[in-house]
């Protein structure tokens, strides 16, 4: 069992994606392991599809698409509700 919350940011490298990366990095706590995944890589795109990513940027927390990313974009309140910035 890991003692880190796994936070994955799916990005295409655009300015909106970079803003989402900065937000996630700002919210992340020492117990968060943040990874930025490049959607231009086929394996990353396949993983995103498996999670149900339909738009970028998107964030998955512990292998589940964050609620904020199932609709209208990355949102601080919903990221916090998903556990970003909180130890396990």
matplotlib code that plots the C-alpha trace (Angstrom):
import matplotlib.pyplot as plt

x = [0.0, 1.3, 1.3, 1.0, -2.2, -1.6, -2.6, -2.3, -2.8, -3.6, -2.3, -1.7, 0.8, -1.6, -1.9, -5.1, -3.5, -0.4, -2.7, -4.4, -0.9, 0.0, -3.3, -2.8, 0.8, -0.3, -2.9, -0.8, 0.4, 3.5, 1.4, 0.4, 2.5, 1.7, 2.4, 1.8, 1.0, 1.4, -1.7, 0.3, 1.8, -0.4, -0.2, -1.3, -4.2, -5.3, -5.1, -7.1, -9.8, -10.0, -10.7, -13.4, -11.4, -13.4, -11.7, -8.4, -7.0, -8.2, -7.1, -7.4, -6.9, -6.0, -7.0, -10.4, -11.3, -12.0, -15.5, -14.4, -13.1, -16.3, -17.8, -16.7, -13.0, -10.6, -12.0, -10.2, -13.2, -13.8, -10.1, -10.0, -13.2, -11.4, -8.6, -5.9, -3.9, -5.0, -3.0, -4.5]
y = [0.0, 3.5, 6.4, 8.9, 10.1, 9.6, 12.7, 12.6, 15.6, 14.8, 17.6, 18.5, 21.3, 24.1, 27.3, 26.0, 22.7, 24.5, 26.6, 23.3, 21.9, 24.9, 24.7, 21.1, 21.7, 24.6, 22.5, 19.3, 18.4, 16.4, 13.2, 13.9, 12.4, 14.6, 13.4, 15.4, 13.0, 14.1, 13.1, 13.0, 9.7, 6.8, 4.9, 8.1, 8.6, 5.0, 5.4, 8.6, 6.9, 4.1, 6.7, 8.5, 11.6, 13.6, 17.0, 18.4, 19.3, 16.5, 15.2, 11.7, 11.1, 7.6, 6.2, 7.9, 10.9, 13.8, 15.1, 18.5, 16.9, 15.0, 18.3, 21.8, 21.8, 21.8, 23.5, 24.0, 23.1, 19.8, 18.9, 19.4, 17.3, 14.5, 14.6, 16.8, 18.5, 16.0, 13.0, 9.6]
z = [0.0, -0.9, 1.5, -1.4, -3.1, -6.9, -8.9, -12.7, -14.9, -18.5, -20.6, -24.3, -23.3, -24.1, -21.9, -20.3, -19.5, -18.0, -15.8, -14.5, -13.8, -11.8, -9.8, -9.0, -8.0, -5.8, -4.1, -3.7, -0.3, 0.6, 0.5, -3.2, -6.0, -9.0, -12.5, -15.7, -18.6, -22.2, -24.2, -27.4, -26.2, -27.3, -24.0, -22.1, -24.6, -24.0, -20.3, -20.5, -22.6, -20.1, -17.4, -19.5, -20.3, -22.9, -22.7, -21.6, -19.2, -16.9, -13.5, -12.1, -8.4, -7.2, -10.6, -10.8, -13.0, -10.7, -10.7, -12.0, -15.1, -16.0, -17.1, -17.4, -16.5, -13.6, -10.5, -7.2, -4.9, -6.8, -6.8, -3.0, -2.7, -4.7, -2.1, -3.8, -1.0, 1.7, 3.0, 2.6]

ax = plt.figure().add_subplot(projection="3d")
ax.plot(x, y, z, "-o")
ax.set_aspect("equal")
plt.show()
